[in-house]
Amino acid sequence: MTPFLAEFLGTALLMLLGNGVVANVVLNKTKGNSGGWIVITTGWALAVFTGVVVAGPVSGAHLNPAVTIAMAIAGKLAWAQAPVYIAAQMLGAMAGTTLVWLIYKDHYDNTPDTGLQRATFFTEPAIRNTLPNILSEIAGTFVLLFAVFYFTGAEFGTTKEPIGMGSLGAIPVAFIVWVIGLSLGGTTGYAINPARDLGPRIMHQLLPIRGKGGSDWGYAWIPVAGPIIGASLAALLYLALQP
């Protein structure tokens, strides 16, 4: 398996299970309807665990353009490889979220609330205010990268990292994502990943969803720019603190 395929499959699984748990909780007539925020944040954490287990041994399991950019800044990934990783992540996110739509299509048809439909694809803020919204995404992604840098050490983001050794290495990463969702996710829905938000947003625009509203493109730059800024700051600070 190539790094491109690993990132594609890992990100597709991330989105299938991550947006899948949102669909299960918010769409009408599902078994998990009204399961709540704990169910959503737990599902997303375990979705990250699953994607990392699959992709880790081959690509280092970035699954996130912000992670890829941080790795390039830290010198752990050649800049020439970054577009390959990011393209795979975007395509994987689009594929995974399309599978969610196919699986839950009957429930989309029975959910006329366009806000609930959108929630299963991409993030929107609880209170729309640009500065706090982007700060939330910056902070969440900074915590993710900074913590994982210290957990995995100098080899984070490469095929030599502990994540690549199997499922045990992925467990702490899942816990980091879980606590970000529990603690910081209430403002914007914690995208902390440009592909996780932009790929599904594109599919929301394209898919024939019954009664769907707009795809909120006016907000779309925040879950892209915020994570990239946060990840870059984490990489720079990590490098600055090294002996």
N, C-alpha and C positions, 0 to 999 in steps of 0.2 A: 504494500500500500504506500502510495506517495504522500508527501506532506499535504498536497492539494486535496487529495481524496480524504485524508484523515481530518483535515479542517472542515471539509464539506460535510462529511458524515457526522462528526462530532457536533457541529453547529446545528445540523438538521435535527439530531436527537435532542439537543438543548431546546430548540424551539417547539418540537413536537410535544415534549413533556411540559415545558414551561408555559407556553400559550395553551397547551392542553388543560393544565390544571385551572387556568383562568376560565377557559370555556366551561369546564365542569362546574365551577362555582357560580358563574354569573348568568349563563344562558338558561332559559326556561326549560322545565321538564327534564333536567338531568338528574342523575342519582346524587350528585354532590351539590345541588343548588343551594345557595346561601351558606356554603361551608365556612366562609369568612377568611380574614387576612392570614390567620395562622396556617390554614390549609394552603393558601396561595404561596406564601413565603417558603413553607416547607417543600412544596412541590417544585418551586424554582431551584431551591438548594440541591435537591436530589436530581433535578434535571442537569444542573452543572456537574454534579458527581458523575452521572452517566456519560455525558459528553467527554469529560476529561479522561475517564477510564478508557474509552474507545480511542481517542485521538492522541493521548499522552505519549505512548511509546514511539509514535512515528513523527509527530510534528511538535511535541511539547504542549499541545492542547491550549492554544491561544483562544480560539473560538470567539474572538472579539477584536476588532480592528484597533481599539485603544490599547489592548495588551500588545498587539503586534508592533504598534508604533513605539510603545514604551520599551520593548525589547530591542528595537533598532536603535533607539536613543542610548540605551545601556550597552550597546555593542554586542548583544547576544544574538542578533539576527542581522544578516546583511540587508541593507536597504533595498537591494535589487530583489530580494525575496518577498519583501513586504506586500507589493501589489498582488502576488500570487496568493498569499495567505488571505488578504482582504477580499479578493474576488471569491475565493472558496467559501469564506464566512458569509458573504452576502448571498451567494447562491444557496448555501445550506439553510440560511435563515428563511429564504423565500420558499424553499422546498418543504421545510418542516412545518411552517405555518399554513401552507396549502394543504398539507395532510390533515392538520387540525380542522380546517374548514370542511374537508371532505368527510371526516369522521363525524363531525357535529352538525352536518348540514341540516338535518331535520330540526335541530334545536335552534339554529340560526333562523330558520323559517318560522319558528314559533316564538321568536324574541323580537318584537317590533321596536324595542328601545335601541336606537342607533348608538347611544353611548355605551351600552353594554356590549353591543357588537364590536365597537371600536376597541374596547378594553381587551378583547381576546387577540387583537393584532398588535397594537402599539400603545405607548404610554401617553397620558395626558395629565396635566397638573390638577390637583385638588382645588387650588386657588391659583388662577393665572396671573402671575407677576414675574416678569422676565428675570430680574436679578436674583430673587430667592430661588426660582426654578433652576437656573443654570448653576447657582452655587450648590444646590442639592446634588445635582449630577456630578459636579466637580468633586465634592466632598466624598460621595459614595464611591466613585471610581478611584479616588486617591487612596481611600482606606483599603479597597480591594487590592490594588497593586502594591502598596507599601507593605501591607501585612504579608502578602504572598511572597514578595521579594525576601522578606526576613525568614519566612517559613522554609522556603526552598533553597535560599542562599544564592550563590553566584551563578548557578546553572539554571535558574528559572527561565522558562520559555524555550529551552533547548531539549533535545531528545535525551540528554544526560541527567535531567532533573529528576527528583524523587517522584514527581507525578507520573513519570513514564514507567515507574517500576510496578505499577498496578493500582488496585483499588484503594489500598491503605493510604497512599500518597494523596489521593483525591478527596479523602474525608475532610481534612482541615480546610481545603478550599471551599467545600460545600458549606461548612460552618461559617466561614467568613461571609459568603454570599447570604446566608440565612440571617446573620445578625445585621448586615446592612439593610436587608429588607425590613426586619423587625424594628430597627432603630431609626433609619433614615428614609425608608420607602414611602412614608405617608404623604409626602409633599408632591412628588412627581411620578411615583410608581417605580422608581429606581431602575431606569433603563440600564445605566452603567455599561452600555455596550451599543455602539452605533449600528452594528448589523442587526442586533436584536430588535431595534426600533425601526430602522429605515427599510430593511428587507420586507418585514410584514406590512409596513405602511404602503409600500409599492403594491403588494399583493392585495391589500384592501382596496386600493384604487382600481385594480384590474379585475378582480373576481366578481362574478355575477351574484352578489349577495342581495337577497330580497329586502327591499326597503332601506338599503344602507344610506347613510348620510355621507358628508364629505370626509376626507382623510386628514383634515386639520394640518395642512401643509405649512400654515403660518407658524406653528409650534415646532415643526419637524427639525429645525436646525439645533434646538437646545439639546435633545438627547444624542446628537451627533457631536457637537462642539464641546459640550460639558465633559463627557467621558474622555475625549482626546486630551483636553486641557488637564483634567485630573490625573490621568495616567502619565502624562508627560512630566507633571510636577513631581509625582511619586518617583519616577525614574531618576530625575535630576537630583532630588533630595537624597535618594538612596546612594547614588554615585558620590555625592558630596560628603556623605558621612563615612565612606569607606576609608580605611587607613591607607 
